[in-house]
């Protein structure tokens, strides 16, 4: 374009998208804007996303049970999945019926016993001069508020029935046809990335199944073992403490600490000998779980550092509440598998021989 005499040639402006620089900057701005929107949506939709993740975790449990049942029953996968779902439903119905019939009334008693025992400890600490009264009262209010929320959440589990139902429905649908959803996610990826995605997805599914199988085994061992041993030692509310211990076993590290505190407080409320028996029960159950079940599961799934799991639980619990605390361990395990597979694929690509250039 020839500019008129005395005037400089015209340059493309910001509204001219044909300019390569403008198009490049618009693409960059769109990427950063999309990333910011995605982060904001993840934050605003954290609870629904956690429900979806919980559904996937439940689907891995159903899939693992279906695969395990296939080793003894050579029938179609649909029938095996139906048997597993019916067994899980029967267990949930029995648990709610049993809790509602003979245990729900003990929650208020448990709260009263724990409150009384903590007040006795606080009075002893103040008598020894180890803590000012104001500090003890503040800590007491905080601790008892947390324990109260725990017992209230367990005692009024029907209040969370909608979230539980959503997790169960998502888990059942995904377990019925897992390949359908896997292909749906792969469809959104480039063709050259789909093989890597399928391999990573298979590894994540294998790890999740092993992790959840070990978690269920640990919950059963801790819950039943605590129930039986406490009943033998004459500890009050043995059945309730066994159920709480089994449920809290789903939360590594933190669950063991909370259940241990409850066992010791309730045990010493019935006498010194009963309290010592409760301590012994806690040590035995945790030793069996920590030195037999956890190492066996870690060899078959993913070995997570305890400090890493505890840090993730604190972080997710502070950000997303009880649901984040419960799902912190599976999420960290899946992230670790994803990073390991990604780094392994990159290492294989780096070690692959470079094809020779064609001769001229």
N, C-alpha and C positions, 0 to 999 in steps of 0.2 A: 504494500500500500504506500503510495507516494503522498507525503504530507504536503499541504499547501506551503507556499513560500513564507518563511519566517515562523513556522510552527513545527514543533517536534513531533516525531511519529507517535501515534496512539498506542498505548500498552493495554493489555487485557486487565479489566477491573475485577473486584471480588465477586461480582455477580456473573462473571463469564466463566462457566464451568468447563469450557474447553481448555482453559489454561491448566497445564499439568500440575503446577504448584498448587493451584486452588483445589483441584480434585484430590490431590494427595493430602492436603490439610483437612479437607472435609472428611476423608476416610478416617484419618487419625481422630478427629473430633467425634465421629460417630462411634468409633471403638471405645473411646474413653467414656462417652455418654452412656453407651450400652452397658459397660462394666459398672458404672455407678448405679444405673437403674437396676441391674441384676443384684448388686449388693443390697440396695434398699429393699427390693422385693423379698430377698432371702431373709432379711431382718424382720420385715413386716409379716411374712408368712412362715415364721420359724415354727410355730406350733403345728400348722398343717403339714409342713415338711417332716417334722418329727413323727407325726402320725403315719405318714407314708413310709418312713424308715422303719418304724415299729412294725408296720404291716409286712415289709420285706423281711425283717428279722423273724416274724412269725411264719412267713412263707418258707424260710429256710428250715425252720423246725419241722414243718409239715413235710417238706421235701425230703429231709433227712430221715424222718420216720417212715415215709413211703419207700425210700431206697432200702432201709434196713429191713422192713417187712418183706420186701421182694426177695430177700435171701432165704426165707423160709416158706413163703407162699408164692408159687409161680403163677400168679394171676395178673390180669391187666392192671396197669398203673391206676386207672380210674377207681377200680374197686379197692385197691390198697389205700389210696388217698381217702376214700370214703370211710374205711375202717379207722384210719388214723384220726380223721376229723370227728367221728362219732366217739372215739375213745377220749379225745381232748374235751369234747362237749360234756361227756359224762363226768369227767374229772372236775370240770368247772362247776357243774351243777351240784355235784356232791360236796365240793368245797364250800360253796355259798350256802348250801342247805345246812351243812355241819356247823359252819361258823354262825349262821343265823339261829340255829336251834340250841347250841350248847356253849358257844364261846363269845358271842357278841356282848353278852352282859358282863363279861370279865374285863372289857376294855376300860371301863370307868374304874374298876378295882385296880387294874394295872396302873392307870394314871395316878390314882391316889397313893399307891404303894411307892411308886417312883418319886413322887413329890415329897412324901414323908422321908424317904431315905436320903434324898438329896438335901433336904433341910437339916437332917442330922449331920451330914458330912460338912455342910456349910457352918453349922454351929461349932463343930469340932475344930475346923480350920480357924475360925475366929477366936476360939478359946486358946489355941496355940499361938495366936498372934501372927499367923502367916499371911493374913489378908484382912484389910480394913472391912468394916461392915458394909459400907456403901458399895465397894467393889464386889463383895460376895453377893449382895442383893442384885446387882446388875447382871452378874454372870448367871445367877439363879434364874432370873426372869428370862434371859436369853435361852438358856438350856431347856428350861421347862416349857418355854414357848415352842421350841423345836420338837421336843418329845410330844407335846400336846398335839402339834400339827401332824406328827407321824401317826399317833394312835387314832386321831380323828380321821385321817385319810384312810387308814386301814379299816376302822370301824364303820365308816360310811362309804364303803367302796361303791355302793350303788350310785353315788353322785357322779362317778366317772364312767357310767355304763355306756354313754354315747361314744366317748373316745375309745373305750375297749371294743365296742361293737364295730367301730370303723376300722380299727387295727385288725380285728378278726376277719372282716369282710374282705379287706384288701389282701390279707395273707392268703385266704382261701382262693380268691380269684387268680392271684399270681401263681400259687402252687398248682392250680388246675392246668394252666398252659403257660409255663415259664418261658418257653421258646418264643411265643408270640410277642411278649414284651421285650425280650432281648433283641429280636429282629427289628422291632419298632425303634429302639434306641439306635441300633446299628444303621438303620436307614437314614438317620440324620447325619451320619458321619461320611467323610469321603471314602471312596472305594478302597484306596490303598491303606486306610486305617481300620477297616472292618475286621480283618484277620487278627490283628493285634487286640482289638476290642473283644472278640470272642474268646481269645486265650485268657485275657485278663479277667473277663467275666466268669469263665469256668474256674479259674483259680480263686476268685473272691467267693464264689458259691461254695466251693470245697472248704475253704477256710471258715466261712460262716457256719456251715453245717457242723463241722467239728467243734467249733467254739461253742455253739449253742447246745450240742450234745453234752459236752463237758459241763456246761453251766447247769443244765437240767439234772445231770447226775450229781453235781455238787449240791444243788438245792435239795434233792431227795435225800441224800446222805445226811446233810446237816439238819434238815427239818425232822426227819424220822428219828435219827440218832439222838438229837437233843430232846425230843419228845419222850422217847423211851427211857433214856438215862435220867432225865429230870423226874419222871414219874417213879422210877425205882428209888431215887433218893428222897422222895417226898417233898420236892420243891413245889410250891403253889403255882397254879395256872400253867402246868407243864404243857398241856396241849396248845394253849395260846402262844406260849413262848416258842414251842416247836414250829408252829405255823409262821410266826414272825421271823424266826431264824431262817427258815427255808425261803421265805420271800426275800429277805434281806441278802441272802446268798447270791442273788442275781446281781448285786452291786459289789464287785470286788473291793477289798480294802475297807471302804467306808461301811458297808453292810456288816462286816465282821466286827468292827469296832462298836457299832450301835447295838448289835445283838449281844455282844459281850457285856456291855454296860447294863443292859436290861436284865440279863441273867444274874449278874452279880448283885444288883440292887434288890431284885425279887428274892434271891436266895438268902441274903443276909436278913431280909425282913422276917424270915421264919426261924432265925437262929444262926449261931456261928457255924455249927457243923453243917447245916444246910447250905450256908453261903460258901463254905469251903468245897462242898460237893458240887455246887454250881460252877465254881472256878475250875474244878477238875474236869467237869463235863465239857466246858468251853475249850479247855486246852486239848482234850482228847479229840473232839470233833474237828477243831481247826487243824490239828496235826494230821489227822487222816486226810482232810481236804487239801491241805497245803503240801504234804509230802507224798501223797499217792495220786489223788485225782488231778490236781493242777499240773504236775510234771507230765503225767500221761497225756493230758489234753494238749499241753504245749508242744509235745513232740509231733502230734498229728495235725496241729492247726498252725497258729502263729504265736511266737514267743514274745510277749509284750513285757517291757520293763515295768515293775510295780510303780516306780516313781512317775513314769509316763502316764500310766493309767490313772493314778491318783490325781496328777495335775490336770488331766483331761476331765476327770469327774468334777473337780473343784470349779474349773472354768465353765463347763457345760451346765453344771448345776446352778452357778451364779447367773448365767445368761438365760437359761431356758427352764429352770425349775426342776421338778422331780422327773419329768420325762427326759430332759437332757441328761440328768444324772444317770438314769437307767440305761440310756443308749450310748453313753460316752465310750464304753469299752468296745462294742461292735463297730462304732464309727471309726475309732482309732485303728482297729484291726484292719478295716477295709482300706483306710488311707495308707497304712503301711504296705499292704499287699499291692495297692496301685503304684506306690512309689518304687517298690522292689521290681515289679514287672516293667515299669517304665525305664528304670535304670538298666535292667537286664537287656531290654530291647535295644537301648542306645549303645550298650557295650557290644552287642552282637553286630550292630550296624557299623560300629567303629572298627571291629576286627575283620569285617568282610573284605575280601580282596577287591581292589579297585580294578575294573576292567581296563585292559590295555587300549590305548588309542589306536584307531585304525591307521594302517599304513597309507601314506599318500600315494 
